[in-house]
């Protein structure tokens, strides 16, 4: 979790990373003269607990300029993001994230598990053919994405990709699920929409429209 307090050496290192150099005696003197509010002395062994907010207030006037202040803000937000555990509630489709991966047009799609926590699915987006390719590695457990297929899932993905949600887009969309299992029941299922925007299983007219990387994972 995001640390609420830092020890003296941790605080000095954090300051040094942002261009503020101070030796330990001078820093401890600043604490004694109450320049960092709410600093607590735990005991001789554990030393001081310095509130991160108080340290930041102490650092701001000592930064070299606006750029350094901006970089400090970015550093703080990055630490908070990296060290915060996301704990969504468990209502159906109540929480989802779409995260860019290192591969072009590939994403990690995080969606509520129907029971507890979240499922992670790999996505590849074929913008030319309006196909959402979703790889579900069920060997790690969780809820089958096959049980989550509906219009709201499609809309959620397109919305996160900043697409204009129109009836035409929905009708043109194909969802292909590559479902990986521990046994011989792995499969590929394609879904599309009829005239009434009801989603159902469909057959692809062109085998080349499958995403080769996901398809090869299923074959393995």
C-alpha positions in Angstrom: 0.0 0.0 0.0 1.0 3.7 -0.3 3.2 4.4 2.6 1.8 6.9 5.1 5.2 7.5 6.8 8.9 7.2 6.0 12.0 6.6 8.1 14.8 9.2 8.1 17.0 7.5 5.5 14.0 6.8 3.3 13.0 10.4 3.5 16.5 11.6 2.7 16.7 9.3 -0.3 13.3 10.5 -1.5 14.4 14.1 -1.3 17.7 13.3 -3.1 15.8 11.8 -6.0 14.1 15.2 -6.4 17.2 17.3 -6.3 17.2 18.2 -2.6 20.4 17.3 -0.7 20.5 17.5 3.0 22.7 15.7 5.5 21.1 13.7 8.3 22.0 16.0 11.2 20.4 19.0 9.5 17.4 17.0 8.6 16.9 15.8 12.2 17.3 19.4 13.4 14.5 20.4 11.0 12.3 17.7 12.6 13.2 18.9 16.2 12.2 22.4 15.3 8.8 21.1 14.1 9.3 21.9 10.4 7.6 18.5 9.7 4.3 18.3 11.5 3.1 15.1 13.2 6.5 13.3 13.1 6.4 10.6 15.7 9.2 9.1 17.7 8.4 5.4 18.0 11.3 4.2 20.1 15.1 4.1 19.8 15.1 1.0 17.7 12.4 2.0 15.2 13.3 5.7 15.1 11.1 8.4 13.6 8.0 8.0 11.5 7.8 11.0 9.1 4.4 11.6 7.5 4.8 11.7 3.7 2.4 14.7 3.5 4.6 16.6 6.0 7.8 15.7 4.1 6.2 16.9 0.8 5.3 20.3 2.5 8.9 20.5 3.7 10.2 19.8 0.2 8.1 22.1 -1.9 9.8 25.4 -1.0 13.2 23.8 -1.6 12.5 22.5 -5.1 14.4 24.1 -7.9 11.4 25.3 -9.9 8.0 24.4 -11.5 9.4 21.4 -13.4 10.8 19.9 -10.3 7.5 20.4 -8.5 5.7 18.7 -11.4 8.1 15.8 -11.3 7.5 15.4 -7.6 3.8 15.3 -8.2 4.2 12.7 -11.0 6.4 10.6 -8.7 3.9 10.7 -5.9 1.0 9.7 -8.1 3.0 6.9 -9.7 3.8 5.4 -6.3 0.2 5.6 -5.2 -0.9 3.9 -8.4 1.7 1.1 -8.2 1.1 0.4 -4.5 -2.7 0.6 -4.3 -4.7 -2.6 -4.6 -7.9 -2.2 -6.6 -10.8 -3.9 -4.8 -14.0 -3.6 -6.9 -17.3 -4.8 -5.7 -18.7 -7.9 -7.1 -21.8 -6.7 -9.0 -22.0 -7.8 -12.6 -20.0 -5.6 -15.0 -19.8 -2.9 -12.3 -16.1 -2.4 -12.7 -13.6 -2.8 -15.6 -10.2 -1.6 -16.8 -8.6 -1.6 -20.2 -4.8 -1.4 -20.1 -2.5 -1.0 -23.1 0.1 -3.8 -23.5 3.5 -3.6 -25.1 2.1 -5.0 -28.4 0.3 -2.9 -30.9 -3.5 -2.9 -30.6 -3.3 -5.4 -27.7 -4.8 -4.7 -24.3 -5.4 -6.3 -20.9 -9.1 -6.2 -20.0 -9.8 -6.5 -16.3 -13.4 -7.4 -15.4 -15.2 -8.3 -12.2 -15.3 -11.9 -11.3 -18.8 -13.1 -10.6 -17.6 -14.3 -7.2 -14.6 -12.4 -5.9 -11.8 -10.3 -7.3 -11.2 -9.8 -11.1 -10.5 -11.7 -14.2 -7.9 -10.7 -16.7 -8.4 -11.2 -20.4 -6.1 -10.4 -23.3 -7.6 -8.4 -26.2 -6.6 -7.7 -29.7 -8.6 -5.1 -31.7 -9.0 -5.5 -35.4 -10.2 -2.0 -36.3 -10.4 -2.7 -40.0 -13.0 -5.5 -39.5 -14.5 -4.3 -36.2 -13.5 -7.5 -34.5 -12.7 -7.8 -30.8 -10.5 -10.8 -30.1 -10.5 -11.9 -26.5 -8.2 -14.6 -25.1 -9.5 -16.2 -21.9 -6.8 -18.3 -20.2 -9.1 -20.2 -17.8 -6.2 -22.3 -16.6 -5.8 -19.6 -13.9 -9.4 -19.9 -12.8 -12.1 -17.3 -12.5 -15.3 -16.7 -14.5 -15.6 -17.9 -18.1 -15.8 -14.9 -20.4 -18.3 -17.1 -22.3 -20.7 -16.5 -19.4 -20.2 -12.7 -19.7 -20.9 -12.2 -23.4 -23.6 -9.6 -24.0 -24.0 -6.2 -25.6 -22.8 -4.2 -22.6 -19.4 -5.9 -22.7 -19.0 -4.9 -26.3 -20.1 -1.4 -25.6 -17.7 -1.2 -22.6 -14.7 -2.2 -24.7 -15.5 0.2 -27.5 -16.2 3.1 -25.1 -12.8 2.6 -23.4 -11.2 2.8 -26.9 -13.0 6.1 -27.5 -15.2 4.8 -30.3 -18.5 6.5 -31.0 -21.2 4.1 -29.9 -23.7 3.8 -32.7 -26.2 1.1 -33.9 -24.0 0.7 -37.0 -20.9 0.0 -34.9 -22.8 -2.5 -32.7 -24.2 -4.3 -35.8 -20.7 -4.5 -37.4 -18.9 -5.8 -34.3 -17.8 -9.4 -34.0 -16.5 -10.8 -30.8 -14.2 -13.8 -31.0 -13.3 -15.6 -27.8 -10.3 -17.9 -27.6 -11.1 -20.0 -24.5 -8.1 -21.9 -23.1 -8.8 -24.8 -20.7 -6.6 -27.3 -18.8 -8.3 -30.2 -20.6 -9.3 -30.8 -24.2 -12.3 -28.5 -24.0 -10.4 -25.4 -25.3 -12.4 -23.7 -28.1 -12.9 -20.6 -30.3 -16.3 -19.1 -30.4 -17.5 -16.2 -32.6 -20.4 -13.9 -31.7 -22.2 -11.3 -33.7 -25.5 -9.3 -33.8 -28.7 -9.9 -35.6 -31.1 -7.2 -36.9 -32.5 -6.8 -33.4 -29.1 -6.4 -31.8 -29.4 -9.8 -30.1 -26.0 -11.4 -29.7 -25.5 -15.0 -30.8 -23.0 -17.5 -32.1 -21.9 -16.9 -35.7 -19.6 -18.5 -38.2 -16.7 -16.4 -39.7 -16.7 -16.2 -43.4 -13.0 -16.0 -43.6 -10.5 -18.1 -41.5 -7.9 -15.4 -42.0 -9.8 -13.1 -39.7 -8.8 -15.1 -36.6 -6.0 -13.6 -34.6 -3.0 -15.9 -35.2 -1.3 -15.4 -31.9 -4.4 -16.3 -29.8 -5.3 -19.1 -32.1 -1.9 -20.6 -31.7 -2.2 -20.4 -27.9 -5.4 -22.5 -28.1 -3.6 -25.1 -30.3 -0.8 -25.5 -27.8 
